[in-house]
Structure formats: C-alpha cells, structure tokens
Amino acid sequence: MTTTQLKTLLAVAETGSISAASRRLFVTSAAVSSTMSALAREVGVALTRRVGRGMALTPAGEVLAVYASNLLGVMEEALVRTREANDPDTCVLRIGAVATVGEELLPRWLQGYLAGRPHATVSLEVANKTTLFQLLDDHRVDMVISGRPTRSEPVEVIATRVHELALIANEAR
C-alpha cells in the first residue's frame, strides 16, 4: 500500500464519489478509479460499492480507512518531529479547537507563544468536539481545546478553565 492509495481511499470515503475525490486530490477521475482498483487488488477484497451515483465503503473498506487515517497521521507527525529534531528553533504546533475558541480566543492566546518563537509554525483545525478527538486519535493534531472529553479512550487533560457565561439581552423598551 502506498500513501497515495491510502489518501485516495480516504478522499473517496469522505466525498462519496470518484469525481469529488478527484477534485479534492487534483487528479483525474480515471486516476482515482485506477488507484482504488489497485488497492483493492492488493488487499484482496472489495473496498467500495456503488450507492446511487456515488460510492460508499464496504465494511472492509471502512476498516482499512480507520487504519489509513491513523497511518497517515502518524507519518505526518513523524515528518514534523523529524524536521524539528534537525532544527530545534523550528517547531510545529498542530491545534484542534472548537469554533468559539479557534475563532475568538486562540488567536490572542497564540500571540505570546509566537512572539517568543519566531520560527514556530501553528496549524489550526476548527471542528466539532467529536471530529477533534478523532484528529487527536489519528495523530493529525497535537492538542485539542474543547469541552471535557466524553469518551472512554485515554487522553490526558492538561488544563481546565471555568466557563464564564454572560446573559445578554436587548434593553426593555
């Protein structure tokens, strides 16, 4: 299996069609079909099935997609950490955050971090909590800022903060 095959499998799974996957990957539909066929031959089982005008993963394809996502995430993390080891002044922080934090709070919080690390790179993934924890599991982010985890997988909660809520209304007229 190649990284191209695994990325193609995930693109088909996420978009639901060969043509949409080809647009996402910037390749032809024929290239996506060919890559998926080669992967299915290598694995020895059908990975996709037609659903109306689109494609869906078979149960075997769904299993492989979970592993593909994890493998690609670990490979990405390995690349980032290897580059950091080569140049300690350069660091990459991959953050996942819920919308309010990612859009409103995190940019201010990161100013101080980046001021002290001029060669640092920060990537931000804004999504819902379920997606964020999946990104964490798949090694695609280094940390998640969201509400408390509600799942059984082991994660380390580094810090918590009390939520302050404000009630805002129009003045009575």
Phi and psi in degrees as GROMACS dihedral restraints (atoms count N, CA, C in turn):
[ dihedral_restraints ]
;  ai    aj    ak    al  type     phi  dphi    fc
    3     4     5     6     1  -111.1    20    10
    4     5     6     7     1   163.3    20    10
    6     7     8     9     1   -63.4    20    10
    7     8     9    10     1   -34.7    20    10
    9    10    11    12     1   -62.3    20    10
   10    11    12    13     1   -42.6    20    10
   12    13    14    15     1   -63.7    20    10
   13    14    15    16     1   -42.6    20    10
   15    16    17    18     1   -67.1    20    10
   16    17    18    19     1   -40.9    20    10
   18    19    20    21     1   -64.0    20    10
   19    20    21    22     1   -38.0    20    10
   21    22    23    24     1   -66.0    20    10
   22    23    24    25     1   -43.9    20    10
   24    25    26    27     1   -56.6    20    10
   25    26    27    28     1   -46.3    20    10
   27    28    29    30     1   -66.2    20    10
   28    29    30    31     1   -37.9    20    10
   30    31    32    33     1   -64.4    20    10
   31    32    33    34     1   -42.1    20    10
   33    34    35    36     1   -64.4    20    10
   34    35    36    37     1   -42.7    20    10
   36    37    38    39     1   -62.2    20    10
   37    38    39    40     1   -42.9    20    10
   39    40    41    42     1   -76.8    20    10
   40    41    42    43     1   -33.2    20    10
   42    43    44    45     1   -94.7    20    10
   43    44    45    46     1   -25.1    20    10
   45    46    47    48     1    82.2    20    10
   46    47    48    49     1     8.7    20    10
   48    49    50    51     1  -159.2    20    10
   49    50    51    52     1   156.8    20    10
   51    52    53    54     1   -66.3    20    10
   52    53    54    55     1   -44.6    20    10
   54    55    56    57     1   -66.5    20    10
   55    56    57    58     1   -41.0    20    10
   57    58    59    60     1   -67.4    20    10
   58    59    60    61     1   -38.0    20    10
   60    61    62    63     1   -64.6    20    10
   61    62    63    64     1   -38.8    20    10
   63    64    65    66     1   -65.0    20    10
   64    65    66    67     1   -38.8    20    10
   66    67    68    69     1   -65.3    20    10
   67    68    69    70     1   -41.2    20    10
   69    70    71    72     1   -64.1    20    10
   70    71    72    73     1   -38.2    20    10
   72    73    74    75     1   -91.0    20    10
   73    74    75    76     1    -5.4    20    10
   75    76    77    78     1    60.2    20    10
   76    77    78    79     1    44.4    20    10
   78    79    80    81     1  -135.1    20    10
   79    80    81    82     1   174.2    20    10
   81    82    83    84     1   -78.7    20    10
   82    83    84    85     1   159.8    20    10
   84    85    86    87     1   -61.7    20    10
   85    86    87    88     1   -36.1    20    10
   87    88    89    90     1   -62.5    20    10
   88    89    90    91     1   -38.2    20    10
   90    91    92    93     1   -65.7    20    10
   91    92    93    94     1   -39.9    20    10
   93    94    95    96     1   -64.9    20    10
   94    95    96    97     1   -46.6    20    10
   96    97    98    99     1   -59.5    20    10
   97    98    99   100     1   -44.5    20    10
   99   100   101   102     1   -63.3    20    10
  100   101   102   103     1   -43.5    20    10
  102   103   104   105     1   -64.3    20    10
  103   104   105   106     1   -43.1    20    10
  105   106   107   108     1   -65.6    20    10
  106   107   108   109     1   -39.7    20    10
  108   109   110   111     1   -63.4    20    10
  109   110   111   112     1   -43.9    20    10
  111   112   113   114     1   -63.0    20    10
  112   113   114   115     1   -41.1    20    10
  114   115   116   117     1   -64.8    20    10
  115   116   117   118     1   -43.6    20    10
  117   118   119   120     1   -62.7    20    10
  118   119   120   121     1   -40.5    20    10
  120   121   122   123     1   -62.7    20    10
  121   122   123   124     1   -43.4    20    10
  123   124   125   126     1   -64.3    20    10
  124   125   126   127     1   -42.8    20    10
  126   127   128   129     1   -74.9    20    10
  127   128   129   130     1   -32.0    20    10
  129   130   131   132     1    90.4    20    10
  130   131   132   133     1    11.8    20    10
  132   133   134   135     1  -142.3    20    10
  133   134   135   136     1   157.7    20    10
  135   136   137   138     1   -69.5    20    10
  136   137   138   139     1   132.9    20    10
  138   139   140   141     1  -106.3    20    10
  139   140   141   142     1   -21.1    20    10
  141   142   143   144     1  -132.9    20    10
  142   143   144   145     1   162.9    20    10
  144   145   146   147     1  -144.9    20    10
  145   146   147   148     1   152.0    20    10
  147   148   149   150     1   -73.1    20    10
  148   149   150   151     1   137.2    20    10
  150   151   152   153     1  -134.0    20    10
  151   152   153   154     1   102.0    20    10
  153   154   155   156     1    60.3    20    10
  154   155   156   157     1  -123.1    20    10
  156   157   158   159     1   -92.5    20    10
  157   158   159   160     1    -2.5    20    10
  159   160   161   162     1  -112.2    20    10
  160   161   162   163     1  -166.2    20    10
  162   163   164   165     1  -128.4    20    10
  163   164   165   166     1   148.3    20    10
  165   166   167   168     1  -135.0    20    10
  166   167   168   169     1   155.9    20    10
  168   169   170   171     1   -78.7    20    10
  169   170   171   172     1   144.0    20    10
  171   172   173   174     1   -74.5    20    10
  172   173   174   175     1   170.3    20    10
  174   175   176   177     1   -55.2    20    10
  175   176   177   178     1   -38.8    20    10
  177   178   179   180     1   -65.8    20    10
  178   179   180   181     1   -39.4    20    10
  180   181   182   183     1   -63.8    20    10
  181   182   183   184     1   -37.6    20    10
  183   184   185   186     1   -64.6    20    10
  184   185   186   187     1   -40.0    20    10
  186   187   188   189     1   -63.1    20    10
  187   188   189   190     1   -47.2    20    10
  189   190   191   192     1   -63.7    20    10
  190   191   192   193     1   -35.7    20    10
  192   193   194   195     1   -62.6    20    10
  193   194   195   196     1   -38.0    20    10
  195   196   197   198     1   -61.9    20    10
  196   197   198   199     1   -47.3    20    10
  198   199   200   201     1   -66.0    20    10
  199   200   201   202     1   -39.3    20    10
  201   202   203   204     1   -61.0    20    10
  202   203   204   205     1   -44.9    20    10
  204   205   206   207     1   -61.6    20    10
  205   206   207   208     1   -44.3    20    10
  207   208   209   210     1   -66.0    20    10
  208   209   210   211     1   -45.7    20    10
  210   211   212   213     1   -60.6    20    10
  211   212   213   214     1   -46.4    20    10
  213   214   215   216     1   -64.6    20    10
  214   215   216   217     1   -37.1    20    10
  216   217   218   219     1   -65.2    20    10
  217   218   219   220     1   -43.2    20    10
  219   220   221   222     1   -65.0    20    10
  220   221   222   223     1   -39.4    20    10
  222   223   224   225     1   -64.7    20    10
  223   224   225   226     1   -41.7    20    10
  225   226   227   228     1   -63.0    20    10
  226   227   228   229     1   -44.3    20    10
  228   229   230   231     1   -63.0    20    10
  229   230   231   232     1   -40.9    20    10
  231   232   233   234     1   -61.8    20    10
  232   233   234   235     1   -41.9    20    10
  234   235   236   237     1   -63.5    20    10
  235   236   237   238     1   -46.2    20    10
  237   238   239   240     1   -60.8    20    10
  238   239   240   241     1   -48.8    20    10
  240   241   242   243     1   -68.5    20    10
  241   242   243   244     1   -33.3    20    10
  243   244   245   246     1   -65.6    20    10
  244   245   246   247     1   -43.2    20    10
  246   247   248   249     1   -64.6    20    10
  247   248   249   250     1   -38.7    20    10
  249   250   251   252     1   -62.8    20    10
  250   251   252   253     1   -40.0    20    10
  252   253   254   255     1   -64.9    20    10
  253   254   255   256     1   -31.8    20    10
  255   256   257   258     1   -73.9    20    10
  256   257   258   259     1   -32.5    20    10
  258   259   260   261     1  -136.4    20    10
  259   260   261   262     1    89.7    20    10
  261   262   263   264     1   -58.0    20    10
  262   263   264   265     1   -22.6    20    10
  264   265   266   267     1   -72.8    20    10
  265   266   267   268     1   -19.7    20    10
  267   268   269   270     1   -97.6    20    10
  268   269   270   271     1   128.0    20    10
  270   271   272   273     1  -138.0    20    10
  271   272   273   274     1   153.5    20    10
  273   274   275   276     1  -123.1    20    10
  274   275   276   277     1   127.1    20    10
  276   277   278   279     1  -116.7    20    10
  277   278   279   280     1   118.1    20    10
  279   280   281   282     1  -107.0    20    10
  280   281   282   283     1   111.5    20    10
  282   283   284   285     1  -113.2    20    10
  283   284   285   286     1   140.3    20    10
  285   286   287   288     1  -114.2    20    10
  286   287   288   289     1   136.8    20    10
  288   289   290   291     1  -146.7    20    10
  289   290   291   292     1   149.7    20    10
  291   292   293   294     1   -68.9    20    10
  292   293   294   295     1   162.7    20    10
  294   295   296   297     1   -54.6    20    10
  295   296   297   298     1   -51.3    20    10
  297   298   299   300     1   -60.0    20    10
  298   299   300   301     1   -45.0    20    10
  300   301   302   303     1   -66.7    20    10
  301   302   303   304     1   -47.8    20    10
  303   304   305   306     1   -65.5    20    10
  304   305   306   307     1   -33.5    20    10
  306   307   308   309     1   -93.8    20    10
  307   308   309   310     1   -32.4    20    10
  309   310   311   312     1  -107.4    20    10
  310   311   312   313     1   -43.7    20    10
  312   313   314   315     1   -97.6    20    10
  313   314   315   316     1   -44.8    20    10
  315   316   317   318     1   -59.4    20    10
  316   317   318   319     1   -40.3    20    10
  318   319   320   321     1   -56.2    20    10
  319   320   321   322     1   -39.6    20    10
  321   322   323   324     1   -69.6    20    10
  322   323   324   325     1   -41.3    20    10
  324   325   326   327     1   -63.9    20    10
  325   326   327   328     1   -35.1    20    10
  327   328   329   330     1   -76.7    20    10
  328   329   330   331     1   -17.1    20    10
  330   331   332   333     1   -56.0    20    10
  331   332   333   334     1   -48.5    20    10
  333   334   335   336     1   -64.9    20    10
  334   335   336   337     1   -41.1    20    10
  336   337   338   339     1   -61.1    20    10
  337   338   339   340     1   -47.3    20    10
  339   340   341   342     1   -73.0    20    10
  340   341   342   343     1   -29.2    20    10
  342   343   344   345     1   -62.1    20    10
  343   344   345   346     1   -36.0    20    10
  345   346   347   348     1   -86.6    20    10
  346   347   348   349     1    -6.4    20    10
  348   349   350   351     1  -136.5    20    10
  349   350   351   352     1    78.1    20    10
  351   352   353   354     1   -63.5    20    10
  352   353   354   355     1   -20.1    20    10
  354   355   356   357     1  -100.4    20    10
  355   356   357   358     1     7.6    20    10
  357   358   359   360     1   -77.5    20    10
  358   359   360   361     1   153.1    20    10
  360   361   362   363     1  -123.5    20    10
  361   362   363   364     1   136.2    20    10
  363   364   365   366     1  -122.4    20    10
  364   365   366   367     1   130.8    20    10
  366   367   368   369     1  -114.5    20    10
  367   368   369   370     1   142.7    20    10
  369   370   371   372     1  -126.8    20    10
  370   371   372   373     1   128.1    20    10
  372   373   374   375     1  -114.5    20    10
  373   374   375   376     1   115.3    20    10
  375   376   377   378     1  -101.9    20    10
  376   377   378   379     1   123.5    20    10
  378   379   380   381     1  -160.3    20    10
  379   380   381   382     1  -179.6    20    10
  381   382   383   384     1   -77.6    20    10
  382   383   384   385     1   165.9    20    10
  384   385   386   387     1   -59.5    20    10
  385   386   387   388     1   -41.5    20    10
  387   388   389   390     1   -60.9    20    10
  388   389   390   391     1   -46.5    20    10
  390   391   392   393     1   -63.1    20    10
  391   392   393   394     1   -41.5    20    10
  393   394   395   396     1   -61.4    20    10
  394   395   396   397     1   -43.4    20    10
  396   397   398   399     1   -69.4    20    10
  397   398   399   400     1   -28.7    20    10
  399   400   401   402     1   -68.6    20    10
  400   401   402   403     1   -40.5    20    10
  402   403   404   405     1   -61.7    20    10
  403   404   405   406     1   -38.4    20    10
  405   406   407   408     1   -65.1    20    10
  406   407   408   409     1   -45.6    20    10
  408   409   410   411     1   -60.3    20    10
  409   410   411   412     1   -36.4    20    10
  411   412   413   414     1   -87.3    20    10
  412   413   414   415     1     9.2    20    10
  414   415   416   417     1    62.6    20    10
  415   416   417   418     1    28.4    20    10
  417   418   419   420     1   -95.7    20    10
  418   419   420   421     1   -14.6    20    10
  420   421   422   423     1  -133.9    20    10
  421   422   423   424     1   155.1    20    10
  423   424   425   426     1   -90.2    20    10
  424   425   426   427     1   -28.2    20    10
  426   427   428   429     1  -151.7    20    10
  427   428   429   430     1   157.2    20    10
  429   430   431   432     1  -125.7    20    10
  430   431   432   433     1   136.2    20    10
  432   433   434   435     1  -116.0    20    10
  433   434   435   436     1   110.8    20    10
  435   436   437   438     1  -162.7    20    10
  436   437   438   439     1  -168.1    20    10
  438   439   440   441     1   -68.4    20    10
  439   440   441   442     1   172.3    20    10
  441   442   443   444     1   -57.6    20    10
  442   443   444   445     1   145.3    20    10
  444   445   446   447     1   -64.4    20    10
  445   446   447   448     1   143.5    20    10
  447   448   449   450     1  -117.8    20    10
  448   449   450   451     1    19.6    20    10
  450   451   452   453     1  -116.3    20    10
  451   452   453   454     1   169.9    20    10
  453   454   455   456     1   -90.1    20    10
  454   455   456   457     1   -14.7    20    10
  456   457   458   459     1   -62.8    20    10
  457   458   459   460     1   145.5    20    10
  459   460   461   462     1   -74.6    20    10
  460   461   462   463     1   122.7    20    10
  462   463   464   465     1  -133.5    20    10
  463   464   465   466     1   156.0    20    10
  465   466   467   468     1  -102.9    20    10
  466   467   468   469     1   118.8    20    10
  468   469   470   471     1   -85.8    20    10
  469   470   471   472     1   115.0    20    10
  471   472   473   474     1   -86.1    20    10
  472   473   474   475     1   -40.4    20    10
  474   475   476   477     1  -151.6    20    10
  475   476   477   478     1   150.3    20    10
  477   478   479   480     1  -129.2    20    10
  478   479   480   481     1   159.7    20    10
  480   481   482   483     1  -140.6    20    10
  481   482   483   484     1   140.0    20    10
  483   484   485   486     1   -68.6    20    10
  484   485   486   487     1   133.5    20    10
  486   487   488   489     1   -79.3    20    10
  487   488   489   490     1   128.5    20    10
  489   490   491   492     1  -105.3    20    10
  490   491   492   493     1   124.7    20    10
  492   493   494   495     1  -111.3    20    10
  493   494   495   496     1   147.2    20    10
  495   496   497   498     1  -127.2    20    10
  496   497   498   499     1   138.4    20    10
  498   499   500   501     1   -96.7    20    10
  499   500   501   502     1   122.6    20    10
  501   502   503   504     1  -125.0    20    10
  502   503   504   505     1   130.6    20    10
  504   505   506   507     1  -145.6    20    10
  505   506   507   508     1   161.9    20    10
  507   508   509   510     1   -69.0    20    10
  508   509   510   511     1   148.6    20    10
  510   511   512   513     1   -67.0    20    10
  511   512   513   514     1   136.2    20    10
  513   514   515   516     1   -62.5    20    10
  514   515   516   517     1   137.7    20    10
